[in-house]
Amino acid sequence: MNKVTFIGAGNMNKAIITGLVKQGFAAKNIMVSNPSAEKREAMAQQLGICQSADNIVAANFSDTIVLGVKPHFIADVCQQLAANIDLSNKTIISVAAGITIEQMQTAIAQKVAVVRCMPNTPSQIGLGMTGMYASCETTAEQQKFADTLLSSVGKVLWLDTESDIDNLLTVSGSGPAYFFAFMEAMQQQAIAFGFSEQIARELVQQTALGAAQMVVQNSESIATLRENVTSKGGATQAALAVFRDGTLADLVCAAMKAAKTRSLEMSKTN
């Protein structure tokens, strides 16, 4: 039976662990390590998993190790593990942004199997979108298990090149924040029109949910769905004209390029 260790008790690791347990993965085969006792003990009590304050003890527990620590801690954790245990037959899965496979293998000082993942925050509610790329040392069996882990919190897309991670980050990784910003602006204007904060939020969130589900449930292009809502000379067309004149598309393009530039900068500095 596969066992898996999660180093770090942050939101993303917790989301994946929760998803695994909900899908029937045996809690006794999951261990989390974290220096803070409060988080890891709470997860162990809530989900029935094993827990430890010692990364080495946790890493020895399984053959798959998920690194869910802050990006600037990844190298230190990799070096710590490599100095104390044999990682040659283990799979390292990283959910840290901006840390390349080469950087992790350099810290480990060995060409071990590494799977780099870019999940997003909706993974916390089982609706995530995760991009994944595996090093050439990763076997088909290791890749399949990594797929199982991340599929527990949403959809998974295997990428052809590691550089696509940076492109995916600009779409699904950072994407939820774009929608939140747009929804926030709509809510603020709804309040300005006289709606209460609660009602304004309900109007915005249900509209966003409905629009997203229409995209999911229709094979028509997103452009067609937009056109179907837009009557000639109507209120929606007037609103869209403001977006067009304000170069909304150009702003979105510039924002996504800025996200990619920063992602590349992070990979160079970590």
N, C-alpha and C positions, 0 to 999 in steps of 0.2 A: 504493500500500500504506500502510495506517495505521501511524503511528509513535506511540510513547507514551513519555513521560518520567515517571519517579518521583523526586520530590524527597523525600529521606529514605530511609535504608536500614534502617529498623526492621522489626520482625517482620511487621506487616501488609503493608507494601509488598513485602517479600520473599515473603510467602505468595502475593500476587497475581501477582507476576512468575513465581514457580515454577509456579503454576497455568497461566498463559498459555503458558509454554514447553512444559509437559507436554501441552497441548492442540494444540500445533503452531504457535503464533504464532512468527514468525521472531525469534530472539534478537537478530539484527542491527538490528531495528527497535525495540528497547527500550533505553532509557538510564536509569541511576540516578545521581543526584548526592547527595553527602553530604560534610560537612566532614572526617569521619574516613575516612582512606584504607583502613584495615583492613577495615571492613565492606563498602564498595563494591567494593574490589578482590577480596575473597573472593567476592562475589556474581557479579562479572564472570567470574572464573575458573571458578566452579562452574556457571554457567548460560550462559556465552557471550555475555552482554549487553555493551553499551557502558557506560562509566562516566566521570564527570567530577567534579571538586571544585567546579566553577563552575555555580551554578544557572542563570545566563543562557545559558551554552553549552548546557546540558541542555535548557532550555525552548525554545531556538531549534531544537533537533533535531526537535521534533514539534509536532503540532497538538493533542495531548491531554496535559494535565499533571496528574498525580496528586499531591496534597499529602498526604504521610504524615508530617508533622512534629508535634511536640507542639502542642497547641491554642494555647498562649501565644506560639508562634512564627509562627502562620498569618498574622497581619496584617503582620508584618515581611517575610515572604517574598512576600506579595502586593504590597506596596509596592515591594519590590526589583524584582520582575518588571515591574510596570507602569511603573517609571521607566526601564527599559532596553530593553523590547521592546514590540511591538504585540500586545496580547492580544485584539483585537477578533474575530479569526477562530479563536481557540483555545478549547478546552473545558477548564475547570478542574474537577477532581474532587477533593473533599475527603473524607478518611476520619477527620477530626478530630472528636472529640466536643465538643458545646457551642458550636460556631462556626456562626452562621447564614449563610445566603446573603447577606443584607443586609450583614452585617459584612464578608464577603469582598469584595463589590462596592464597599463604601465604601472599603476599603483599596486596591482597584484603581482607584477613582475612575472607574469605567465599568461600564455594565450589560452585562457579558459573560456568556456561557453558563457557568453553574455547576451542578454536580450534587453534592448533598450525600449522603454515604453513611454508614450505620452498620453496619459488619460486626462480627462477633464473633470471639472467639479460635479457635473450631473451624475458622475459615477456614484456619488454618495447616495443617490436615490435609485440606482439601478438603471439609469438612462444615459450612461456614459458613451463616449466615442473615443476609442483608444487606438493610436497608431503604434505599430510594433515593428522592430527590425532586429534580426538576430545575427550575431557574428558567425563567421564561417565554421567555427568550432562547434556550434550548436547542432546537436543531432535532431532528426525528425521527431523523435520521442520527446526530447526536451522542449522543442518548439510547440508540440501539441499540448504539453502540460502548461506551458506559459499561456497558450491560447485559452485553455480551460480556466485559468486563474482570472484573466482579464475579462473573459466573456461573462463571468459571474456578475459584472457590474455594468453590462451594456454591450455594445457592438465593438468588434475588433476589425482593424484593417492592417494587413501585413504590407509593409512598404518595400519597394524594389531597391531603394538606396537609403543609407542612413541620413543623407542630406535632406530627404523628404520629411524627416522629423521636424525640421525647422519650418518647412512649408506648412505641414499639418498643424503645428502650434499656432500659426497665425489664423487658422480657420476654426478648428474645433477646440484647441487648447485655450486660446484667449477668447474665442468666440462668445462664450456665455456672458462675459463682461460687456461685449458690444451690445448684446440684446438687453442686458440689464440697464445699460446707459440709455438706450432708446426708450425702454419702458419707463425709466425714471423720469425722463423728459416729458413723456406723455402723461404720466401721473401728475406731475407738477402743473401742467397746463390744464388738466381736468380739474384740479383743485382751484386754479385761477378762475375757471368757469363757474365755480360755486359748489362743486361736489365735495363731500367730506373726504378726508384722507383715506378712510377705509373703503368707501364706495369707489373712489377714483382707482385705488389699487385693484379692487375686484373687477372693475371694468377692463383695466389694462391687462391683468393677468389672464382673465378668461378669453379675451380677444387674442392674446399671444398664443395661448394654449390651442384655441380653435384653429388659428392660422397654421400653426405647426402641424396639427393633426391633418389638416386639409392637404398639406404637402406630402405627408406620410401616406395618406390613403388615396391620393390621386396620381396617376401616371403622367398627367399633363405637366408641362414645364412650369417652373415657378413664374416665369414671365406671363404665361397664359392665365394662371390663377390670379395674378395681379390685374390683368386686363379684364377678367371676368367681374371684378369688383368695381371697375372704373367705367361709369357711364359717361358718354360724351357730354361735355358741358356741365357735368355734375360736381358735387362737393368733393368727391374723392379725386377727380381729375384736377381740381383747383389745388388741393393739398399736394398732389404729386408734382404739379408744375413748380411749386415752391422748392421741393426737394431737388428737382432737376436744375432749376435756376441757381440753387445754392450749391450745385455740384456735389450732391450727396455721394454719388458713385465714386467721384475722385477722392473724396474724403475717406471713404471706406478703403479704397485702394492704398492711399497714403498711410492710413493707420495700420493696415496689415503688413505693409512693407517695413514700417517702423518696428513692429513686433518682431519681424524676422531679423532685422538688423540687430536688435537688442539680444535676441536669442543667440546669434552668432558671436556677439561680443562676450556673452556669458560663458560660452564654451571655450573662449580663449583665455579668460581670466581665472576660471576655476581650476 
